[in-house]
Amino acid sequence: EPTSAAALSAEEAAAIDLAREDVAAGGTAGGWKAHKAKGTNMYTEKRTLLKEAAASRGLRWPSWLGKIQGALPPMGSTDSARDQSMFAIERAACGFGLDYKHWPAGVGVLLAGEETAEGAAAPLPRILTLGSDTERLKREGQKLEARFGRDAGNGWVYNHALGKLRLYQELLLREHFGDAPSAQSIREMEEAEAEAEAEERAAAREAGEASPAVEPPAGIGPPPARGRVVVPKEDFINDGDEFEEYRPEAERRPRPAAKQPAKQKRGRARRAEEVEAEAAPPPAGGDEEDEEDAPLSKRRR
């Protein structure tokens, strides 16, 4: 079976939209804070609302959803964690996909991989099944995080749910076939993607070297000489600040030399005087005062 089941029909997609509205409208106002104040579980309520909406709207509800929770070890350290994982699995299995409130509307794992243009129809959702390639779906989620923003819950958007389904798949394969999943791991996918990208870059370089030089279209001259960027005056929006016109390097005024500290200047001047004095012949008939002013190398022992 491919990564997900065949695409839903347009009628099923419309029913999913209505069921989504039913779940949102039936939730307790105030979210988790209100549930905490009442001592109730928000995700238990959401699971109940989802199951009711799926039944009333005729959504798909596979039988394995009733078996996975009992077949696996505890799906979380708390009832809330268990219900949150199961709610994500159930949503994906009936066509809601795995979306995130901080991603664009309609974007998510098993949903669209990019924003839908205004007026365009969004792609139909895909269904999470027992044969879904969970590792590939995790990789899909990683790419969405890289593009639209990280999952601040550290896995609750898609990773935990897909990990639980993976465990259930492994359990079924061991019990019924004595086998293990054979699909690529995420690391193998990353390595294959990196290798494919390197091959594409190498092919692009070879094509660029082999292709003849392309003449620029008429009306487009050569690039300007090195210097400041040309800003046409007619295209410049004057907001009160002056702008600098382009000037080639040959027309630029040389930069003034950096000023040296006075102490450094005096030291250099003193060393120059010593070198000059060492190179000059010693004065004839010099006296004690001359010797005191002479460099050390020229003084009489």
N, C-alpha and C positions, 0 to 999 in steps of 0.2 A: 504494500500500500504506500502511496506517495506521502509527502510530508503532512498533508491534510486531505480530507475527503473532497469529493468534487464540490465545486462552488455551489452555493445555495441558489435557489431560484429568486427572482425579483419579488415574488409574493412572500417567500420566507423572509427575505431581507426587510420587507415592509413590516412584517409581523414582529421581527426582532426590534425594530425601532419603537413600535408600540409597547412591547414588553419592557423595554428599557425605561420608557416613561412611567409605566406602571410601578416598577421597582423604586424609581426615584420619588414618585408621589406618595408611596405607601410608607416610606421610612419615617422614623421618629424625628421630629424637628429638634435641631440642636446637636445632631450627630452623636459622636462617642461621648462627649461631655454630658449630654442628657442621659445617655445610658449608664454612664458611671454614677451619676447622681441617683438613678433609680435602682442601680444594682443589676442591670440587665446586660445582655450581650448584643452589641450592634450587628455582628456578623451572623449570629443565629437568626436574627430578624431578617437580615438581607437574604439568607439562604431560603427562608420560608417564603418571602415575597417572590424570589426568583422562580422557585418551583411552582408556585401558584400562577404566576404570569406565563410561564412556559406551557402549563396545562391549558390555560384559558386562550392563549394565542396560537396554540398548535405548534409549538417549537419542538425541535428534536431533543429528546432526553434519553440518551443511551442507557441500557440496563447496567453497564459496568459502573456507573456513577453510584449505584447502591451497594457496590461490593468493595470498591477501592479503599474506603476508610476502614472497614473492618479487617481487610486483608493485611494492611501495613501496620507497623508499630505506631505508637502515638504520633500523630502528624503535627505535634507541637507541644510545648511544655505547659500550655494553658488551653482551656476550652476556646478562648478567643483566637489564639494562634491556629488551632485546628480548624475552626470554622472559617477563618480568613483564607487558609490554603484551599479548603474545599470549595469555598465560594468562587475563587478564581478558576479552579478546574471546571466547576459546573458552568460558569459563564462562558468559558471558551468552548465547552462541549456543546452548548446549545446555540452558539453563533455570535456571542457578544464580543469575542476576541479578548485580548489582554491590553487594555489601553491605560493611560496614565493622565491624571488631571493636569499635569504641567506640559504635556505634549499637545500638539494641535489636534483639534477635533477630527475624529476619523482615523487618526494614526495610531498604530499599535501592532503588537505581534498578532498574526493571523488577520490583520486588517491592512490598511494602506501603509506603504512605506514612506510616503511623502504627502504633503498637503495637496488636497484636490483643488484645482483651479476653480475660481468662481464660475458657476454656471455649468461646470462639468460634473458628470456622474461619478461618484466614488466607486471603486471596485467592490464587488460583493465579498462579504466576509468568508473566511475559511473556517472549517470545523476542526476542533481538536478531537482526535480519535485514538483508539488503543494502538493504532499503527503509526501514529505521528512520530516523526523524527525529532525527539525532544532536544537533542544537541543542536540540530540545525535551527530549531526555533529559538533556542537560547542565543545562538549567534545572531539571529535576526534581531533579537532584543538588544544585544550589545551594540549593534550598528545604530539602532534607534536612539539609544542613550548617547552615543557619540555625536549624533547629529542634533538631537532635540533637547537633551538634558538628562543628567544622571538620575537614576532611581534613588531618591533620598531615603527610602525605606530599606535600602541594602538588600533587595531581592524580592520584596513583596509584590512588585508589579507583575513579574513573570517567572523569575528564577526558582523560587520556592515551589510554586505549583508544578512547573515542568519537571523539577527534580523529584517530586513525589510520584508523578506519572511514570517517570523513568524507573523508579524503584518497583512500581507495580508491573511494568513491562518485564523487567528482569525476573521478578517472582513468577510470572506466568510462563516465561520461557523455560525456567528451571523445572517447574513442576510438570509442565505438559510436554516439553520437548527435550529437556536436559541440555539446553543451549543457552547462549548469552547474546546480547545485542551485538551486531556486527557493523553498525553504521560508524562513520567517522566521528572521532571526538572533536571537541571544539579546537584543541591544539592542532590536530591534523588538518582541520578546515583552515585555520589561520596560516599554517605553513603552505598549504596548497594555494591559498589566495595570494600570499606573498610571492610565491614562485610564479604564478600566472601574471601578476603585476610586473615582475621583473622581466619576464619574457615580452610583455607588451611594450615596455619602455625600450628594450633592446631592439625590437622590431621597428619601433617608431624612429629610433636613432638611425638605424640602417636605411629606412625609407627616406629620411631627411638627407642623408649623405648621398644617396643614389639619385635623388630627384634633382632636376635642373633648377637653376636659380629662377625665381619668379619675379618678373618685372612689376614694380608698383603700378597701381592704376593711374590713369591719366589725371593730372591735377594734383598728385601727391608727390612732393619733392623729396629730396634726401633729408635725413634727420639733421637737425642743427648741430653745429660744432659744439665741442664740450664747453660747458659753461652753465649759466643759470637758465632755467626753463623759460621758454618764450611764452609770454602771456599777451595775446592780441588785445589792444586797448579797447576795441569795439566789443569784445567779449568779457571784459573785466567789469565786475560789479563793484563800484566804489562805495565802500561802507565807511569812509572817513579815514582809512589807513592808506598810506602811500604804498605803492608796489614797485618792485625793482624790475627794470627791463633786462632783456638778455644782452649780455656783453661777452664776446669771445675772450678767451684767455689772453690773447695778444694785446687787447685793449684795456685790460685791467691794470689798475695801479698796484705796484708791489706792496705787499703787506709790510708795515714798519716792523723793524726788528724788536723782539721782546726786550723790555727794559731789564737790566741786570741790577741786582742789589748793590748799593754803594760799597758795602764791605767786600763783596766779591770783586768789584772794580779795583779797589785799592790793592787787594792781594795780587791781582794779575799785573797791575802796574809795577808793584814792587819786584815781582819775579822778572818782569821784562827789563827793569833797570839793572838787576843783578846779572842777567845774561849779557846785557850790553857792556857792563863794566868788566865782566870776565873776558870778553872778547877784545877789549881795548888794551893796548900796550901799557905797561905800568909807567907812571910819570917819573921823569928823571929827578933825582935828588929829593925824593919825597920826605916829608917829616912825619912826626907821630900823628898829627891830625889827619894827614892823608891816609895813613895806615888804618886808623880807626874807621874811616869811611869806605875803605876798600872791602871787597868781598872776602869771606873767610879763606877761600882758596888762593888769594893773592897776597895775604898778609905774611909778613916775615916771621919766621919761627924764632 
